[in-house]
Amino acid sequence: MPRLEPGMARIRVKDLRLRTYIGIKEEEINNKQDVLINLTILYPAIEAVRDNDIEHALNYRTITKAIIQHVEGNRFALLERLTQELLDLIMENPAVRYAEVEVDKPHALRFAESVSITLTAHRDPEDA
C-alpha cells in the first residue's frame, strides 16, 4: 500500500458479507455462498476536510451500494474475476488514487477458515 501523503484520506470498509454465486463446481453454480469483502481506498480529502461538505468527499456509501448490487446480481467462476470487477468499479471514480480489494471465500478449503484474493490499482495525480 502506498504511503499516506498529507491531505490523503484512507477509507476502509471491513468485512462486508454478501451472498453470490461463486465457483466452478455444480454445487457452487447452483447455490449462493458467502463472500467477505474488505476495501481500502485512498483519495485526496483536503477540500472535504476544509469545507466539511459531502460534495467534496468520496461517498463510501455510494461505492458500497454499487458493490453490493454487483456482487449479488452476478455470477462468478473465479475469485480473481470478482475481485477485479470490484476493483474496476471503485476505480471508475476519478478521485480514487489507490484501491485495494480483498475477497474471502469462507470454508473454500477443508482445513482453512477461508481463501482470499487481493488485487490493487493506483492512479497518478496527473491522471485524475
DSSP file with accessible surface (Angstrom, degrees, kcal/mol):
  #  RESIDUE AA STRUCTURE BP1 BP2  ACC     N-H-->O    O-->H-N    N-H-->O    O-->H-N    TCO  KAPPA ALPHA  PHI   PSI    X-CA   Y-CA   Z-CA
    1    1 A M              0   0  116      0, 0.0     3,-0.1     0, 0.0    97,-0.0   0.000 360.0 360.0 360.0 138.6    0.0    0.0    0.0
    2    2 A P        -     0   0   57      0, 0.0     2,-0.1     0, 0.0    96,-0.0  -0.246 360.0 -90.5 -67.2 158.6    1.3    3.4   -0.8
    3    3 A R        -     0   0  186      1,-0.1     2,-0.9     0, 0.0     0, 0.0  -0.379  42.9-110.3 -65.9 141.5    2.4    5.8    1.9
    4    4 A L        -     0   0   70     -3,-0.1    -1,-0.1    -2,-0.1     3,-0.1  -0.674  38.2-154.5 -78.8 108.1   -0.4    8.1    3.2
    5    5 A E    >   -     0   0   88     -2,-0.9     3,-2.2     1,-0.1    -1,-0.0  -0.432  33.1 -79.3 -78.6 157.4    0.6   11.5    1.9
    6    6 A P  T 3  S+     0   0  117      0, 0.0    -1,-0.1     0, 0.0    40,-0.1  -0.299 120.0  21.6 -55.3 136.8   -0.6   14.7    3.7
    7    7 A G  T 3  S+     0   0   34      1,-0.3    38,-3.4    38,-0.1    39,-0.5   0.316  96.2 119.6  86.8  -9.3   -4.2   15.5    2.7
    8    8 A M  E <   -A   44   0A  38     -3,-2.2     2,-0.4    36,-0.3    -1,-0.3  -0.717  50.4-151.2 -90.8 140.6   -5.0   11.9    1.6
    9    9 A A  E     -A   43   0A  28     34,-3.2    34,-1.8    -2,-0.3     2,-0.6  -0.870   2.6-147.7-108.6 144.6   -7.8   10.0    3.3
   10   10 A R  E     -A   42   0A 107     -2,-0.4     2,-0.5    32,-0.2    32,-0.2  -0.961  12.2-165.6-111.7 117.8   -7.8    6.2    3.7
   11   11 A I  E     -A   41   0A  23     30,-3.3    30,-2.6    -2,-0.6     2,-0.5  -0.887   4.5-169.2-100.3 131.8  -11.3    4.7    3.7
   12   12 A R  E     -A   40   0A 123     -2,-0.5     2,-0.6    28,-0.2    28,-0.2  -0.993  10.9-167.9-122.7 127.1  -11.6    1.1    4.9
   13   13 A V  E     -A   39   0A  24     26,-1.9    26,-2.5    -2,-0.5     2,-0.5  -0.978  21.9-158.9-108.5 119.7  -14.7   -1.0    4.5
   14   14 A K  E     -     0   0A 136     -2,-0.6    24,-0.2    24,-0.2    23,-0.1  -0.869  54.3 -11.8-111.8 131.7  -14.3   -4.1    6.7
   15   15 A D  E     -     0   0A 100     -2,-0.5     2,-0.8     1,-0.2    -1,-0.2   0.872  63.9-177.9  56.5  50.3  -16.0   -7.4    6.5
   16   16 A L  E     -A   37   0A  29     21,-2.8    21,-2.4    -3,-0.2     2,-0.6  -0.711  15.6-155.7 -77.0 108.6  -18.8   -6.6    4.0
   17   17 A R  E     +A   36   0A 141     -2,-0.8     2,-0.3    19,-0.2    19,-0.2  -0.829  23.1 161.5 -98.4 118.0  -20.5  -10.0    4.0
   18   18 A L  E     -A   35   0A   9     17,-2.4    17,-2.6    -2,-0.6     2,-0.4  -0.830  32.3-127.1-128.4 167.7  -22.6  -10.7    0.8
   19   19 A R  E     +A   34   0A 114     -2,-0.3     2,-0.3    15,-0.2    15,-0.2  -0.963  39.2 142.7-120.7 136.0  -24.0  -13.8   -0.9
   20   20 A T  E     -A   33   0A   0     13,-2.4    13,-3.2    -2,-0.4     2,-0.7  -0.950  55.7 -87.2-155.9 172.0  -23.4  -14.6   -4.5
   21   21 A Y  E     +d   75   0B  63     53,-0.8    55,-2.5    50,-0.3     2,-0.4  -0.834  56.1 162.5 -88.4 116.1  -22.8  -17.5   -6.9
   22   22 A I  E     +d   76   0B   1     -2,-0.7    55,-0.2     6,-0.4     2,-0.2  -0.978  28.2  41.7-141.7 123.3  -19.1  -18.1   -6.9
   23   23 A G        -     0   0   10     53,-2.2    55,-0.1    -2,-0.4    53,-0.0  -0.714  67.0-104.8 136.0 178.3  -17.2  -21.2   -8.1
   24   24 A I  S    S+     0   0  120     -2,-0.2     2,-0.1     5,-0.0    -1,-0.1   0.549  80.9  95.8-119.7 -14.4  -16.9  -23.8  -10.8
   25   25 A K  S  > S-     0   0  139      1,-0.1     4,-2.4    52,-0.1     3,-0.5  -0.480  83.5-115.2 -78.0 154.1  -18.4  -26.9   -9.1
   26   26 A E  H  > S+     0   0  148      1,-0.3     4,-2.0     2,-0.2     5,-0.2   0.894 117.3  53.5 -55.7 -42.4  -22.0  -27.7   -9.8
   27   27 A E  H  > S+     0   0  151      1,-0.2     4,-1.0     2,-0.2    -1,-0.3   0.886 111.2  46.4 -59.5 -38.8  -22.9  -27.2   -6.1
   28   28 A E  H  4 S+     0   0   24     -3,-0.5    -6,-0.4     1,-0.2    -1,-0.2   0.849 110.8  52.1 -73.1 -35.3  -21.3  -23.7   -6.3
   29   29 A I  H  < S+     0   0   78     -4,-2.4    -2,-0.2     1,-0.2    -1,-0.2   0.844 115.8  40.9 -69.1 -32.0  -23.0  -22.8   -9.5
   30   30 A N  H  < S+     0   0   92     -4,-2.0     2,-0.4    -5,-0.2    -1,-0.2   0.587 113.4  53.2 -94.6 -12.2  -26.4  -23.7   -8.1
   31   31 A N  S  < S-     0   0   90     -4,-1.0    -9,-0.4    -5,-0.2    -1,-0.1  -0.987  78.4-122.8-132.2 132.8  -26.2  -22.3   -4.6
   32   32 A K        -     0   0   77     -2,-0.4     2,-0.3   -11,-0.1   -11,-0.2  -0.363  30.6-164.0 -67.4 148.9  -25.2  -18.9   -3.3
   33   33 A Q  E     -A   20   0A  44    -13,-3.2   -13,-2.4    -5,-0.1     2,-0.2  -0.917  22.9 -99.3-130.1 159.0  -22.3  -18.7   -1.0
   34   34 A D  E     -A   19   0A  53     -2,-0.3     2,-0.3   -15,-0.2   -15,-0.2  -0.510  33.4-172.9 -74.0 143.3  -21.0  -16.0    1.4
   35   35 A V  E     -A   18   0A   0    -17,-2.6   -17,-2.4    -2,-0.2     2,-0.5  -0.975  13.7-146.1-130.3 148.2  -18.1  -13.8    0.4
   36   36 A L  E     -AB  17 104A  25     68,-2.4    68,-3.2    -2,-0.3     2,-0.4  -0.973  16.8-163.0-116.7 123.1  -16.4  -11.4    2.7
   37   37 A I  E     -AB  16 103A   0    -21,-2.4   -21,-2.8    -2,-0.5     2,-0.4  -0.913  10.2-175.3-116.7 132.9  -15.1   -8.2    1.1
   38   38 A N  E     - B   0 102A  18     64,-2.6    64,-2.7    -2,-0.4     2,-0.4  -0.993   9.8-168.9-124.4 133.8  -12.6   -5.7    2.5
   39   39 A L  E     -AB  13 101A   1    -26,-2.5   -26,-1.9    -2,-0.4     2,-0.4  -0.944  13.7-171.4-123.9 143.4  -11.8   -2.4    0.8
   40   40 A T  E     +AB  12 100A   4     60,-2.3    60,-2.6    -2,-0.4     2,-0.4  -0.995  14.8 178.7-129.7 126.8   -9.1    0.2    1.2
   41   41 A I  E     -AB  11  99A   1    -30,-2.6   -30,-3.3    -2,-0.4     2,-0.4  -0.997  11.9-161.9-131.8 130.9   -9.4    3.4   -0.8
   42   42 A L  E     +AB  10  98A   5     56,-2.7    55,-2.9    -2,-0.4    56,-1.3  -0.936  20.6 157.4-111.5 135.6   -7.2    6.4   -0.8
   43   43 A Y  E     -A    9   0A  21    -34,-1.8   -34,-3.2    -2,-0.4     2,-0.4  -0.986  48.7 -93.5-150.4 155.1   -8.3    9.8   -2.1
   44   44 A P  E     +A    8   0A  45      0, 0.0   -36,-0.3     0, 0.0     4,-0.2  -0.586  40.2 176.0 -72.8 122.2   -7.3   13.5   -1.7
   45   45 A A     >  +     0   0    6    -38,-3.4     4,-2.7    -2,-0.4     5,-0.3   0.183  40.7 113.9-115.3  17.0   -9.6   14.9    1.1
   46   46 A I  H  > S+     0   0  103    -39,-0.5     4,-2.7     1,-0.2     5,-0.2   0.931  83.7  43.3 -57.7 -47.1   -8.2   18.4    1.5
   47   47 A E  H  > S+     0   0  100      2,-0.2     4,-2.9     1,-0.2     5,-0.3   0.891 113.0  52.4 -68.1 -38.0  -11.4   20.0    0.3
   48   48 A A  H  >>S+     0   0   14      8,-0.6     4,-1.8     2,-0.2     5,-0.5   0.923 113.7  43.8 -63.1 -42.5  -13.7   17.7    2.3
   49   49 A V  H  <5S+     0   0  119     -4,-2.7    -2,-0.2     2,-0.2    -1,-0.2   0.940 117.1  45.9 -66.6 -46.0  -11.7   18.5    5.5
   50   50 A R  H  <5S+     0   0  157     -4,-2.7    -2,-0.2    -5,-0.3    -1,-0.2   0.928 124.9  29.9 -63.8 -45.9  -11.6   22.2    4.8
   51   51 A D  H  <5S-     0   0   63     -4,-2.9    -1,-0.2    -5,-0.2    -2,-0.2   0.589  89.1-139.3 -95.3 -13.4  -15.3   22.6    3.8
   52   52 A N  T  <5 +     0   0  155     -4,-1.8     2,-0.4    -5,-0.3    -3,-0.1   0.919  57.5 139.9  52.6  46.8  -16.9   19.8    5.9
   53   53 A D    > < -     0   0   65     -5,-0.5     3,-2.0    -6,-0.3     4,-0.3  -0.982  58.3-145.3-131.3 126.5  -19.0   19.1    2.8
   54   54 A I  G >  S+     0   0  101     -2,-0.4     3,-1.5     1,-0.3    -1,-0.1   0.783  98.2  71.2 -60.0 -26.5  -20.1   15.7    1.4
   55   55 A E  G 3  S+     0   0  152      1,-0.3    -1,-0.3    -7,-0.1    -7,-0.1   0.764 102.7  42.9 -63.1 -21.9  -19.8   17.2   -2.1
   56   56 A H  G <  S+     0   0   67     -3,-2.0    -8,-0.6    -9,-0.1     2,-0.3   0.369 104.1  83.0-103.2   2.2  -16.0   17.2   -1.7
   57   57 A A  S <  S-     0   0   32     -3,-1.5     2,-0.6    -4,-0.3   -12,-0.1  -0.703  86.7-107.7-104.4 159.1  -15.8   13.8   -0.1
   58   58 A L        -     0   0    9     -2,-0.3     2,-1.2    37,-0.1     3,-0.1  -0.756  36.3-132.2 -81.7 121.1  -15.6   10.4   -1.6
   59   59 A N     >  -     0   0   61     -2,-0.6     4,-1.7     1,-0.2     3,-0.2  -0.631  25.7-177.9 -83.7  97.5  -19.0    8.9   -0.8
   60   60 A Y  H  > S+     0   0  136     -2,-1.2     4,-2.6     1,-0.2    -1,-0.2   0.789  80.3  61.5 -67.4 -25.5  -18.2    5.4    0.5
   61   61 A R  H  > S+     0   0  157      2,-0.2     4,-2.5     1,-0.2    -1,-0.2   0.930 104.7  47.2 -65.6 -43.8  -21.9    4.6    0.9
   62   62 A T  H  > S+     0   0   86     -3,-0.2     4,-2.0     2,-0.2    -2,-0.2   0.924 113.8  47.9 -63.0 -43.6  -22.5    5.0   -2.9
   63   63 A I  H  X S+     0   0   15     -4,-1.7     4,-2.1     2,-0.2    -2,-0.2   0.934 112.3  49.0 -63.3 -44.9  -19.4    2.8   -3.6
   64   64 A T  H  X S+     0   0   22     -4,-2.6     4,-2.7     1,-0.2    -2,-0.2   0.910 109.4  51.9 -64.0 -41.2  -20.6    0.2   -1.2
   65   65 A K  H  X S+     0   0  136     -4,-2.5     4,-2.4     1,-0.2    -1,-0.2   0.904 109.3  50.3 -61.8 -40.9  -24.1    0.1   -2.6
   66   66 A A  H  X S+     0   0   34     -4,-2.0     4,-2.3     2,-0.2    -1,-0.2   0.897 110.8  49.8 -64.6 -38.3  -22.7   -0.4   -6.1
   67   67 A I  H  X S+     0   0    0     -4,-2.1     4,-2.9     2,-0.2     5,-0.3   0.937 110.2  50.0 -65.2 -46.0  -20.5   -3.2   -4.9
   68   68 A I  H  X S+     0   0   50     -4,-2.7     4,-2.6     1,-0.2     5,-0.3   0.943 112.2  47.4 -57.9 -47.9  -23.5   -4.9   -3.2
   69   69 A Q  H  X S+     0   0  152     -4,-2.4     4,-1.6     1,-0.2    -1,-0.2   0.916 114.1  47.3 -61.2 -42.9  -25.6   -4.6   -6.3
   70   70 A H  H  < S+     0   0   45     -4,-2.3     4,-0.4     2,-0.2    -2,-0.2   0.931 115.3  43.8 -66.2 -46.2  -22.8   -6.0   -8.5
   71   71 A V  H >< S+     0   0    0     -4,-2.9     3,-0.9     1,-0.2   -50,-0.3   0.941 118.6  42.0 -66.1 -47.7  -21.9   -8.9   -6.2
   72   72 A E  H 3< S+     0   0   91     -4,-2.6    -1,-0.2    -5,-0.3    -2,-0.2   0.744 114.8  52.0 -75.4 -19.2  -25.5  -10.0   -5.5
   73   73 A G  T 3< S+     0   0   59     -4,-1.6     2,-0.3    -5,-0.3    -1,-0.2   0.366 106.8  53.5 -98.9   4.6  -26.6   -9.5   -9.1
   74   74 A N    <   -     0   0   68     -3,-0.9   -53,-0.8    -4,-0.4     2,-0.4  -0.832  68.6-126.9-134.1 172.5  -24.0  -11.6  -10.9
   75   75 A R  E     -d   21   0B 142     -2,-0.3     2,-0.4   -55,-0.1   -53,-0.2  -0.941  22.0-166.6-120.9 145.3  -22.3  -15.0  -11.1
   76   76 A F  E     -d   22   0B  10    -55,-2.5   -53,-2.2    -2,-0.4     3,-0.1  -0.996  20.4-167.4-136.7 133.7  -18.6  -15.6  -10.9
   77   77 A A  S    S+     0   0   57     -2,-0.4     2,-0.4   -55,-0.2    -1,-0.1   0.868  80.7  36.1 -80.9 -40.5  -16.5  -18.6  -11.7
   78   78 A L     >  -     0   0   94      1,-0.1     4,-2.0   -55,-0.1    -1,-0.2  -0.895  66.2-138.1-122.2 144.4  -13.3  -17.3  -10.1
   79   79 A L  H  > S+     0   0   18     -2,-0.4     4,-2.9     1,-0.2     5,-0.2   0.853 107.8  61.2 -58.8 -36.6  -12.5  -15.1   -7.1
   80   80 A E  H  > S+     0   0   97      1,-0.2     4,-2.4     2,-0.2    -1,-0.2   0.917 104.9  46.5 -58.7 -43.5   -9.9  -13.3   -9.3
   81   81 A R  H  > S+     0   0  154      2,-0.2     4,-2.5     1,-0.2     5,-0.2   0.940 113.3  47.9 -66.9 -46.5  -12.7  -12.2  -11.6
   82   82 A L  H  X S+     0   0    0     -4,-2.0     4,-2.1     1,-0.2     5,-0.2   0.946 113.2  48.7 -58.5 -46.4  -15.0  -11.0   -8.9
   83   83 A T  H  X S+     0   0    0     -4,-2.9     4,-2.3     1,-0.2    -2,-0.2   0.924 111.9  48.5 -62.2 -44.4  -12.1   -9.1   -7.2
   84   84 A Q  H  X S+     0   0   75     -4,-2.4     4,-2.8    -5,-0.2    -1,-0.2   0.905 109.3  52.6 -65.0 -40.3  -11.0   -7.4  -10.4
   85   85 A E  H  X S+     0   0   38     -4,-2.5     4,-2.0     1,-0.2    -1,-0.2   0.901 110.7  47.5 -64.2 -37.5  -14.6   -6.3  -11.2
   86   86 A L  H  X S+     0   0    0     -4,-2.1     4,-2.2     2,-0.2    -1,-0.2   0.909 111.5  50.7 -68.7 -39.9  -15.0   -4.7   -7.8
   87   87 A L  H  X S+     0   0    1     -4,-2.3     4,-2.6     1,-0.2    -2,-0.2   0.934 110.5  49.3 -62.1 -44.4  -11.6   -3.0   -8.2
   88   88 A D  H  X S+     0   0   82     -4,-2.8     4,-0.9     1,-0.2    -1,-0.2   0.901 108.4  54.0 -61.0 -40.6  -12.6   -1.7  -11.6
   89   89 A L  H >< S+     0   0   33     -4,-2.0     3,-0.6     1,-0.2     4,-0.3   0.920 111.1  45.0 -61.2 -43.5  -15.9   -0.4  -10.2
   90   90 A I  H >< S+     0   0    1     -4,-2.2     3,-1.7     1,-0.2     6,-0.2   0.919 109.4  55.3 -66.1 -42.4  -14.1    1.5   -7.4
   91   91 A M  H 3< S+     0   0   23     -4,-2.6    -1,-0.2     1,-0.3    -2,-0.2   0.624  86.1  81.2 -72.3  -9.0  -11.5    2.9   -9.9
   92   92 A E  T << S+     0   0  154     -4,-0.9    -1,-0.3    -3,-0.6    -2,-0.2   0.789  75.0  85.5 -63.2 -25.3  -14.3    4.4  -12.1
   93   93 A N  S X  S-     0   0   54     -3,-1.7     3,-1.6    -4,-0.3   -35,-0.0  -0.686  76.6-149.7 -79.0 117.4  -14.4    7.2   -9.6
   94   94 A P  T 3  S+     0   0   83      0, 0.0    -1,-0.2     0, 0.0    -3,-0.0   0.707  91.2  65.2 -65.3 -17.2  -11.7    9.7  -10.8
   95   95 A A  T 3  S+     0   0   35     33,-0.1     2,-0.3   -52,-0.1    33,-0.1   0.739  78.4 100.5 -75.5 -20.5  -11.0   10.9   -7.2
   96   96 A V    <   +     0   0    0     -3,-1.6   -53,-0.2    -6,-0.2     3,-0.1  -0.489  43.2 175.2 -71.6 125.3   -9.6    7.4   -6.2
   97   97 A R        +     0   0   56    -55,-2.9    26,-3.0     1,-0.4     2,-0.3   0.717  69.7   9.2 -98.6 -27.9   -5.8    7.4   -6.2
   98   98 A Y  E     -BC  42 122A  16    -56,-1.3   -56,-2.7    24,-0.3    -1,-0.4  -0.986  62.9-177.8-153.1 140.4   -5.4    3.8   -4.8
   99   99 A A  E     -BC  41 121A   0     22,-2.6    22,-2.2    -2,-0.3     2,-0.4  -0.998   6.4-170.1-142.0 144.4   -7.7    0.9   -4.1
  100  100 A E  E     -BC  40 120A  47    -60,-2.6   -60,-2.3    -2,-0.4     2,-0.4  -1.000   7.2-170.1-131.7 129.8   -7.2   -2.5   -2.7
  101  101 A V  E     -BC  39 119A   0     18,-2.6    18,-2.3    -2,-0.4     2,-0.5  -0.990   3.3-174.7-123.9 127.9   -9.9   -5.1   -2.7
  102  102 A E  E     -BC  38 118A  54    -64,-2.7   -64,-2.6    -2,-0.4     2,-0.5  -0.991   4.0-169.0-120.2 127.7   -9.7   -8.4   -0.8
  103  103 A V  E     -BC  37 117A   0     14,-2.4    14,-1.9    -2,-0.5     2,-0.4  -0.981   4.9-162.6-119.2 122.3  -12.4  -11.0   -1.3
  104  104 A D  E     -BC  36 116A  18    -68,-3.2   -68,-2.4    -2,-0.5    12,-0.3  -0.853   9.8-157.5-101.2 140.3  -12.6  -14.0    1.0
  105  105 A K  E >   - C   0 115A  19     10,-3.2    10,-1.3    -2,-0.4     3,-1.3  -0.915  26.0-137.7-113.7  98.6  -14.5  -17.2    0.3
  106  106 A P  E 3  S+ C   0 114A  21      0, 0.0     8,-0.3     0, 0.0   -72,-0.1  -0.280  78.4   4.1 -60.3 140.7  -15.1  -18.8    3.7
  107  107 A H  T 3  S+     0   0  135      6,-2.4     7,-0.2     5,-0.2     6,-0.1   0.718  80.2 138.6  61.3  26.8  -14.7  -22.5    4.0
  108  108 A A    <   +     0   0   40     -3,-1.3     2,-0.4     5,-0.1    -1,-0.1   0.786  70.0  45.1 -70.8 -27.3  -13.4  -22.9    0.4
  109  109 A L  S >  S-     0   0  103      3,-0.3     3,-1.5     1,-0.1    -2,-0.1  -0.941  89.3-122.9-118.2 145.3  -10.8  -25.4    1.7
  110  110 A R  T 3  S+     0   0  220     -2,-0.4    -1,-0.1     1,-0.3    -2,-0.0   0.850 107.9  29.2 -55.7 -43.4  -11.5  -28.1    4.2
  111  111 A F  T 3  S+     0   0  180     -3,-0.0     2,-0.4     3,-0.0    -1,-0.3   0.235 107.5  84.8-107.5  17.2   -9.0  -27.1    6.9
  112  112 A A  S <  S-     0   0   36     -3,-1.5    -3,-0.3     1,-0.1    -5,-0.2  -0.903  71.1-136.6-121.0 147.0   -8.9  -23.4    6.3
  113  113 A E  S    S-     0   0  147     -2,-0.4    -6,-2.4     1,-0.2     2,-0.3   0.892  83.6 -32.0 -62.7 -41.9  -11.1  -20.6    7.5
  114  114 A S  E     -C  106   0A  38     -8,-0.3     2,-0.4    -7,-0.2    -1,-0.2  -0.982  49.8-123.9-164.8 171.1  -11.2  -19.0    4.1
  115  115 A V  E     -C  105   0A  47    -10,-1.3   -10,-3.2    -2,-0.3     2,-0.3  -0.981  33.8-171.7-122.8 138.5   -9.3  -18.4    0.8
  116  116 A S  E     -C  104   0A  46     -2,-0.4     2,-0.4   -12,-0.3   -12,-0.2  -0.941  19.0-154.7-134.1 157.3   -8.8  -14.9   -0.4
  117  117 A I  E     -C  103   0A  35    -14,-1.9   -14,-2.4    -2,-0.3     2,-0.4  -0.988  12.6-164.5-123.9 137.5   -7.6  -12.9   -3.4
  118  118 A T  E     +C  102   0A  64     -2,-0.4     2,-0.3   -16,-0.2   -16,-0.2  -0.989   9.6 175.6-125.0 130.6   -6.3   -9.4   -3.1
  119  119 A L  E     -C  101   0A  52    -18,-2.3   -18,-2.6    -2,-0.4     2,-0.3  -0.964   8.2-163.4-130.0 151.4   -5.8   -7.0   -6.1
  120  120 A T  E     -C  100   0A  78     -2,-0.3     2,-0.3   -20,-0.2   -20,-0.2  -0.905   7.7-176.4-131.4 159.4   -4.7   -3.4   -6.2
  121  121 A A  E     -C   99   0A  25    -22,-2.2   -22,-2.6    -2,-0.3     2,-0.3  -0.977   5.4-168.6-148.4 153.9   -4.8   -0.4   -8.6
  122  122 A H  E     -C   98   0A 130     -2,-0.3     2,-0.4   -24,-0.2   -24,-0.3  -0.976   9.5-152.5-143.0 159.9   -3.5    3.1   -8.4
  123  123 A R        -     0   0   48    -26,-3.0     5,-0.1    -2,-0.3    -2,-0.0  -0.998  22.2-125.5-131.9 132.2   -3.8    6.3  -10.4
  124  124 A D    >>  -     0   0   72     -2,-0.4     3,-2.0     1,-0.1     4,-0.6  -0.497  27.6-116.1 -71.9 147.7   -1.2    9.0  -10.6
  125  125 A P  G >4 S+     0   0   74      0, 0.0     3,-1.0     0, 0.0    -1,-0.1   0.837 116.0  60.1 -54.7 -32.3   -2.4   12.5   -9.7
  126  126 A E  G 34 S+     0   0  151      1,-0.2    -2,-0.0     0, 0.0    -3,-0.0   0.766 102.2  53.4 -67.4 -24.6   -1.8   13.7  -13.2
  127  127 A D  G <4        0   0  107     -3,-2.0    -1,-0.2   -33,-0.0    -3,-0.0   0.587 360.0 360.0 -84.8 -12.8   -4.3   11.1  -14.5
  128  128 A A    <<        0   0   64     -3,-1.0   -33,-0.1    -4,-0.6   -31,-0.0  -0.273 360.0 360.0 -74.8 360.0   -7.1   12.2  -12.2
